[in-house]
Structures are given as structure tokens and as C-alpha cells.
């Protein structure tokens, strides 16, 4: 086991607890020690362990457990994948799941900010929040950068795959703002807003990417700006 394994095993026993608890700790220590040796990480003391070593071990264990579930989850599709494709797919799962968790926290943070801004506008600037939200639009440059991180990022390594869900969150909110803006300009009926949120809850795997695409297209075309200018031209012509 080596010096590091022996020291961690001693610490696992010294922590106390039931026999099963201590035995589980020892098994974890042994797996962690083997993981470090497989990566040729030369560590002799517990004090030399870094956070990145623990993160790498957790991701490796997660990928290993997910790899056991993939054949059941994908069925026949998994059987048609080559060995290299299976290995690549398994290596991307753990970072993507990490990115999904980060994206969920990001969504919760943005929703909390939206709720606080709504309350502030309700008290001191009625209607101001709605105008601000409906005007949200990501410029073409940042939108293309987010798109590149989502599409091209995973090709630069498994760790870059976690950028895909994180970069999609700003685009989704921009897509929601676009729909609200079009509804406010009477280009869409209010029913579309109700249908949007109902389908977003029921068919998120379909509506979520659609909102991302709408936000990217809007960054290039600016639907609300074009429609507003046409309305202004029509009003001037009638006058």
C-alpha cells in the first residue's frame, strides 16, 4: 500500500466509529491510493494531497459508476458504439453532470435576482422590471462566444464539456425575454407565454434548446428592434 496508504489507513481507524464505518473508510482509502498510483502521482504524506487530487478521484469514480449504467440506459445504441466512442462518451458524462449542477445553481441565482428586482420595481418603479426584462438581448459577439463554448468546448477535452450547460443559461433567459418582448409588442398572443412555460416544464429537453437557438438568432437579427422600427415608420406614414 505504501507510506501514504498506510498513513491514511491509520487515520481511518483513528477516526473511530462502528466496524462497518471504519471498514468503509479503509476501502475508500485503498481505492484512492490505487487511483493516485495509476496516475503516477508520487505522494508520500497526507499533507501533500491537494484538492485537485480528490476532485480527480471523485470524477473518476463517478465516471466508473456511470459507465456501469450506460449499457442499461442506452440499450441497443450503446452496443453499436465502438470502444473509442464508448470511452469518449463515458469521459464526457461526469463533466457534463458537473456542469448541469452548476447550471442549476446559476438558474436559481438568476431567479433569485429576478425576484428581488421585481420586488424593488414593484415598490419604487412599477412596470420598470417588465421593461428591463423584455429588453434583454445578448449582442452577437458574446452570443457567438457562448455558442462556441457549447459546441466546440468538448472537443478540447472532457473537462471543457462542463461549459456547455453553463453557457446555455444566459441564452435561455435571453430567449425568454424575446418571447415576452414580442408578446408585449402584440406580435404574439398572451396565450403563447402560458404555453411556453407549460411546455418548458413538461418538455424541457425540447423547449430549452429552442430558446437557446432563438436567443442566438435574435442576437443576429434583433426581432424586437426591427419590429419596433417598422411600427414607428408606419405611425409616421399615417401621420
N, C-alpha and C positions, 0 to 999 in steps of 0.2 A: 504493500500500500504506500510505502514511502513515508518520509517525515511529515509531510503535510497531511496525508490521510490519517496517520497515527495521532497527530495532534487534534484534528477535527473529531476523530472518534472519541478521544478522551474528553473533549469539551462536550460532546453529545451525551456521554454518560454522566458527566458532572452536572449537567443541567437538571437532572432528576426527572421525576415523572413515573408513570407506570411502565411496566416492562415493554408493552407494545409501543408506547410513545418513544422510549429510548431506542427500541429496535428499528422503528421507522426512521428516526434521526440517523442512525448508523447506515441504513440503506441509502438514504439521501446523500450522506457524506461520501459513501463509496462511489455512487454514480457521479457525483460532482468531481471527485478525484480522477475517475476514469475519463471524464469529459475533458478535463484540463490536460491529461496526458495525451489524449487523442489529438488535441490541437497543438501539442508540443510546447505547452506553456510551462516554463520552468519556475515553479514556486515552491519554496521550502517551508515558509511560515504562513500562519493565518493572517498575520499583519500585512502580508504582501498582496492579499486578494483585493482586487479592485471591483468597483461596481460593474464595469463592463464585462468582467468575467462571469458575474452572477446573471447579468442580463443575457449574455450569450448562452448560458446553460439553460435558463428558463425558456428561451426561444427554441433551443434545440429539443428540449423535452416536449414543448407544445407541438412542434412540427412532427415529432415522432408519434405522439398520440393521435394527431390529426391524420397522419399517414395511415394509421390503422383503420380510421373511419372512412377515408376516401373511397375505397372499393365498394363499401355498402351504400354510400351516399350517391355516387355517380353511376353505379351499376355497370351496364354494358359499355358505356362510354369510357370508363376507366380501363377496361380490358383492351380497347382499341388504341390506347396511348402507348407510345414507345417508352422504353426505360428512361431515356433522357427527358422526355416530356413529363413523365410521372415525377421524376426528381425535381424538375424545374417547378412544376405545379405545387408540389409539397413545400418547396422552399419559399414560395410566394405566399402561402396561406397564413403563416404566423405574422409576417409584417403587415399583411392586409387586415387581419383581425386587430392588430395593434392600432392601425390607422383608423379602423371603424370605431374603436373605443374612443380614440382621440377626437374623431369627428363628432361622436355623440356628445362628448363633453363640450365641444365647440358649439354645437347646436343649442345645448342647454344654456351656455353662457350668453349666446346671442339672444335667445328668447328671454332670458332674464333682463338683458339690457333693453330689449324692446318693451317689455312690460314696465320697467322703470321709466323709460322715456315717455310711454303712453300716459302713465300717471302724472308725470311732470307737466306734459302738454295739456292734460285734462284740467289741471288746476290753474295753470298760468297762461296757456296758449291753446285754447280749444281749436281743434282741427289742424294744428300745426304738425302733429305726429303723422297724420294721414298724408299730408302733402309731402313731408320728408320721405316717408316710406315709398310712396308711389313714384318719387323721382330718382330712386336708387337705380344706378346703371353703371356697370363696370366698363371703363374705357377699353378700347380694342387692345392696346398693349398689354395691360395686366391680364385681360381675359385670355389672350393667346399664351401668355406665360403660364397661367393656371392650366390651360388645356395641354400645353407641352409637358408639364409636370405629371399630369394624369396619364397621358398616353405614352410618352417617351420615357418617363422616370423609371418604370420597372425594368427597362432594358439595360439600365446602368447598374443593376444589382438588386437582389431581393429586398435589401433594406430601404431602397428608394420606392418600393411598392406601397409603403405606408402613406406616401404623399397623395396617392390617388383619391382616397376618401376625404382627406383633409382639404385638398384643393377644390373639391366639388361643393363644399358647404357655402362659400361666398357666391358661387354661381347659382345655387339653388335659391338663395334668398333674393338674388337679383332677378331670377325668373319669376318668383312670386310677386315681386314689386312690379314687374312688367305686366302681369295679368291684372293686378289691382289698378295699375295706371290706365290700361286700356278700358277697364270697366268704368273707371271714373270719367273717362272721355266719351262714354256712351258707345264705345266701339264693341263692347261685349255686354251682354245682359248680366245682371247680378247673379242669375242662376249659375253662370259659369264659375263664380267664386265658390258657391256651395258645392257644386260638382267637383271642383278642383280638390278641395280639402277632403271630401268624402273618398274620392278615388285615390288620393295620396295616402290615406290611411289603409285602404283596402288593397291597393295595387302599387305600393311604394316602389317595387322593383321596376315598374314601367314608367310611372309618373316622375320619379326622381331624375332619371337620365333625361327625360323630355324637358324638364325645367332647366337642366344644365345646358342642353342644346339651344333652347330658346334664349337663355341669357347670353350665350356666345354669339348667336345670330344678331341679337339686339345690340350687342357691343359694336357690331359692324354696320348695322343699318339704322339703328335708333328709331324704332317704330313710333314711339310717343312723340319724339321731336318732329318727325315728318308729318304725322297726322295733325299735330298742333299747328304747324306752319300752313298746311292745306286749309285748315279751318279758318286761320287768320286771313288767308288770301280770299277765301270765299266770302268772308264777312266784309272785307274791303271792297270786293266786286259788287256786292249787293248794295253797299253804301254809295 
